[in-house]
Amino acid sequence: MIIRTRLAAGVCTLLAALTAGLAFPAGAAAGEPTGQDAPKVDLVLDVSGSMRARDIDGQSRMAAAKQAFNEVLDATPEEVELGIRTLGADYPGDDRKTGCKDTAQLYPVGPLDRTEAKSAVATLTPTGWTPIGPALLKAAGDLDGGDGSKRIVLISDGEDTCAPLDPCEVAREIAAKGIGLTIDTLGLVPTAKLSRQLSCIAEATGGTYTSVEHQDELTNRVNQLVDRAADPVVTPVATEGADRCAGAPTLKSGLYTDREEFGQQRFYRVDVRPGQELRASVSVAADRAVNPGYGVLMRAVTSKGREIVRGEAAGNGRTDVISTGLRYPKAESDDEDAPAEAVCLAVSHSFSAASGVKATPGLPLELTVDVVDAPSQAGDVAAFGLGRGWWLLGVLILTGFLAGLVWGWLSRWRVAVWRTN
């Protein structure tokens, strides 16, 4: 048994843990970038009244955002389709119901006309409310369709003012749809409460949160995120595990994403032929408040339920992602027509919800499956959990034996000298 633990920060790996496509085109391997559609980015800018505050390098937050947007528009790669959405830009009144609908598409997502986009940005004036939740829902619609990478970059200087439509819950619902969308957030001179809210939004979709206090920081970070959208990415394929081995979906080599509720066990089937080795790993992310002390367990079992090998890891609450993995080499067979063995991967975790936290949807998990030719030398395969560690064990035994001989000889010599004297 080999246990391989991968701890990720931010949801870099989960990061893509939480962005999943509903299906992949015929002929494309699971998790393989297809390159059929251009990457899309929707910049969502807070234009609420608080953006008038003059605390970013001696200028207002709105002025800093405009300057950053102009520089970002100049640097946007040609292959990226970019759009701009605002929240709180149009309604200056006190009616909450109206203010919470104040989100509009300033520039549609598509091929970028830099002059037109800059002209639209120049018209913005800090105005009204901060409907982050409604704006995220609309932005997800702006990016609907296609199988290229999709990214929302949310820039805000205040918490959402339109509860009970909690923007963190909105982000989780977007992630649960499996539309392959990542939300990155930036907080302008943020309070602790704003930082928590924007962090929660980003973590729900495997995105990142950044605190910004200077105009050049804002420009550089937004540029990085837009450039990242242009990079080829591996999009996890959405799958749905079964509650027993018999009904489990059959997976090929690739990257998959699913959700698992508290106290649930999910099964996935992988066919392994003689002479092949199954390598699998799983990462489970806590995208909401959970109790400290938890673990994740992955087992490879036969179709009849006999455990073959397992991998497990424990967490203490200091990280939001916990991972483990396993390897299972299937021996060669003299029969060239020997059938493949159905191996079921059983995944479970011991996360528990904190008081008052919703149990649904389940926690996001990312599953990596790789079926390769088994190593040709027995030394490359794990043996009793030690693998090549047998060499180290042998060296330690020999060293201990020699050290014991030397110590015994020195002890007898000292005793002999003592008696002589």
N, C-alpha and C positions, 0 to 999 in steps of 0.2 A: 504494500500500500504506500502510495506517495501522496502526501497532503501538500498542496500548493496554495499558499495564501496570497492573495493580491488585495491590498487595501488601497482604495482610491480616494482622493480628496474631492470634493466637488463633483462630482458627478461627472468628472471627466470621463471616467469609464462608465460609471453608471451613467457616468455621465452620460454616453449614448444609451445607458441602461434604460432610460426612460423614453427614448425617441424611437418609435417603431413604425415600419410600413405595414399596411394591411396585407399585402401580398407582393410577390416578386414575379417579373415577367418570365414566361417560359424560356428555358435555355439558360437562364442566369442562375448561378449558384446562390444559395442563401447567404445574405449578408454581403453580396458582391455589388459594388457600385455600378449602375447601368450607364450613367452618363447621358441618358436620353433627354433630360430636361435641364434647363439652366437653373443654377442655384438662386433662391429668392430670399430677400431680406426686407423686413418691414421695420422701419425706425419709428417707434412710438414715443412721442415727446409730450411731456406734461407742460401745458401752457396755462396752468391755473394761476390765480392771483398771487400766490406766494413766490412765483418766479420773478417778481419785481425786486426781491431782496438783493442788495448790492454787497455781496460777500464772497465773490469769486474774482480774485485779482483786481479788486477795485471797481469791478463792473457788475451789472445785474446778472443773475443766473440766466435770464432769457438771452442777453447779449452774448454771454459765453457759449450758450447752446447754439445760437445762430452762427457764430464764428466757427465753432467746431463742425457744424453741419456743412458749411461752405467748403471747408478743407476736406472733409470726408467725401463730399460729392466729387471734388476734383480728383481724388485718389481711388474712387471705386473702380474695381476691375471691369473691363468691358463685358465679360461673360456673366456678370451678376445682374439680375433683375432686382431693382431697388424701389421701394415705395416709402412714403412718409404718412403716418397717421398721427393726429393730435387728440388730446383729451383736455377738456376745460378751456377750449380756445374761443368759444362763441357765445356762451350764455353767462351774462354778468349778474343775473338776478339771484334771489334768495329761495326760490322754489326748488326744493330738493329733488322732487320727481323729475323736473325738467333738467336740472343740473346734472343728474346722473345719466342722462341720455346724450350729454354733450361730448361726443366723439365723432370725428369726421376724417375721411381720407383726404389728406392735403395733396398728395401726389400718388397716383395709382402704381401698384407694383407692376413693373415691366421694364423694357429697355430704357435706359436712363438718358434723358435730355437734361444735361447739367444746367443749362441756362434757365430752362423752365422750372426746374426743381428749386434752384436758388431764388428765383423770383417769388415762388410760393412761400419759401421760408421767410423771406424778407417781410412779408405781410403780417407775421405773427405778433400778437400783443398779449401779454398775460391778462387773463380775464376771469375765469370762473372756478368751478369745482374740480375734484380729482377723482373721476370715475375710472379707476384702474381696471377693475373687474370687467365692466362693459367694454372697455377699450381692448382688452386682451381677447375677448370673444370675437369682436369685430376684426381684429388683426389676424386671428386664426382663419377667418373667412377670406381675408385679403390674400392669403397664401394657399388657399384651397386648390387642389388639383396638381397633377404632375408627380414625378417620383424623384426630383432633384432635392438637394438639401434645402431646408426651410428654417429661417431663423427670425425671431422677433427680438429686437433690441429696445428694451424699455428704459427710458430716462425720466426720472421723477425726483422731485425735491420734497415730497410729502406723502403721508399715508393716504390710502384710499378713503374717500368720504361717502361711499355708497353702500356700506354694509346694510343688510346681511349678505349681499353678494360678495363673499370673501374672495379676494383675488387669488389667494393661495389655493382655495378649493377650485377656483376656475382653472388654474394652471394644472391641478391634478386631473381634472376632467379632460382637459386638452391632451394630457399625456396618455390618459386611459383610452382615448380614441385611436391611438396608434397611427397618427398621421405623419409621423416623422418630423415633428416640429420641436425646436429648442428655443427656450426663452432665456436670454441674458438680461440682467438688470444692472442699472447704474444709479446710485443714489447721490444726488447733489447736496453736499454739506449735510449728510444725513444725521438724524437723531437715532438713538438706540432702537426705538420702536420701528422706524422706517427701515433700518438695516435688517431687523428680524423679518419684516414683511417681504422685502425684496429678496432676501436670502431664501425664504421659503418658496417664493415663486420660481426662482431659478432652479433650486434643487429638485422641484417637482418634475422638471423636464430634462434634467441633466445639464442645465446651463450654469452660468457663473454669475456671481454678484461682485460688483466693484464699488468701493466708496470713492467719490471724486470731490476734491476741494480746489482744484486748479483747472484752468481752461485747457492747458496743454495735456493734462491727464485725460480729460474728456475726449479730446481729439484723438489722442493715441489709442485709447481703449476702443472707441467706436471703430476706428480704422482696423484695428486688429480683428474685431469681431466680423466686420464685413469681409476682410481678406480670408478669414477662417471659413466663411460660407463658400468661398470659391475653391477651397481645397477639396480634393476627392475624399469622400467619407464612406465608411462602411455602415450601411443602415441595417439595424437589426430587423429581422422578420418577425412579425407578431405571430405567436402561436398560442394555443390554449391546452395546457396539460390536463390529463384526466385524473380522476380520483383513484384509479386502479390501473394496473399494468395492462390488462386485457384491452382496454379502450384507449390506450395512449397513442398520440400522434407519432408517426415515424419521421424522424429528423435525419437529414444528411449533414455533412460537414458545413458549418456556417455559424452565424451569430443570430440568436433568437431572444425575444423578450416576451415576458408574460407577467401576470400579477397573481400573487398568492396571499390569501387571507390568513389572519392569525389562526394558528392551530390547524392549518390545512396542510395536506401533503399532495404534491403534484408529480405525475409520472409522464415520462417521455421515452419513446422507444428508439433504439439505434440498432441497425443490423451490422454485425461484425463478422467478416469472413475469416476462415482459418488463415493464419499468417498476417493478420492485421492487428493494429492496436488502437483501442479507443482511448482518446484523451478528452476529458470534459472538465469544465469548471463552471461555477455559478457564483454570481454576486447578487446579494439582496440589499436593497437600499431602504433606509427608514426615511420616508418623505413626509413624516409627521412626528409629533411627540410620542416617544415610546419609553417604556420603563428601562432603566439601566440593567445590564446583565442579560446577554442573549447569545445565541449561537445559530449556525447554519450547518446542515448535514446533507451530504449528497451520497447516495448509495447506488452502486451498480448491482442489480439483482437479475436473476433468471426469470423467464416467463412464469415459472412456478413459485417465485417468491424467495428463492435461496439467495442470500447475500454473497456476492463475489468479492467486492472490495468497497471501501468507503473513504470519504474525506470529510473532515469536520473542522470547524474553527469556532472560537468563542470571542465575544466582544464585551467590553466593560462600559460602554456608553460614551467613549471618547471619539468614536468615529461613526459616521452615518451609513457606512457601507461595510459589509463583511463578506468575505469570499472564501471559497475552498475549491478543491479539484481532486481528480483521481485519474489513474491510468489502468487500463485492462488489456494486456496482450493476449491474443488468442493463439494457441499453438498451431503450427503447421499440421496439415493432414496429408496422408498418403493418397487420399481420394481427391482427385482433381475436381470432382463434381460435388464435393461436400457442401451442404447448404450453409448459408449464413446463420449465425446465432442471433436471436432476438434478445438484446440486452436492454433492460429498462433502467432508466435513471430516475431514482426517487429523490425528490428535493423537499426538504422541510426546514422550518426555522422556528426558533423559540422567542421571537419578538412578542411583546405584549403591549397593548395600547395603554397609554396613560389615561387617567381619569378624564372623561368628557370628550375623548378623541374618537372620531368616527372610525369604524373598523373596515368600511368599504369606501372606495375600491381597495383591493388587496395591495400589499406592498409590491413595488416593481422589482422584478428580478431579471437578470441578463444571463443567458445560458450560452456557453461556447462549446461546440461539438467539433471534434476533429478525428477522422478515421484515417489512419496512415498505415503504410507497410510496417510491420513489426520489426524491431531491431534484429539484425542477423546474428549478433553475438549475445549469448546469455548474460554476459556481464552488463549489458546495457539495460536489462530488464530488472525491475525492482525484485529483490529477494528478501523475503521476510521483513519488508519495510526498510531495508538498509541500502539496497542497490549497490553502487560502488563504494558505499560506506564500509563494506567489508574490508577494504584495503586499510582504511584508517583504524578500524577495530583491531586488525592484525598487528599493525605497527604499535598501537597502544599496549597490546598484550605483551609483545616482544620487549618493548621499552620497560614495562613494569617488571618483567622477569629479570632482565639484565640489571635494573636498578636494585632489585631485591638481592641478587647475588653480590653486587658491589657493597651494598650496605651490610650484609651479613659478614663478608670478609673483613670490612673495616671494624665491625663490632668485635669480632674475634681477635683481631690484631690489637685493639685497644685494651681488651681484657688481659691478653698475654703480656703486654707492656706493664700494665698495672700490677700483675702478680710478680713480675720480675723485680720491680722497684719496691 
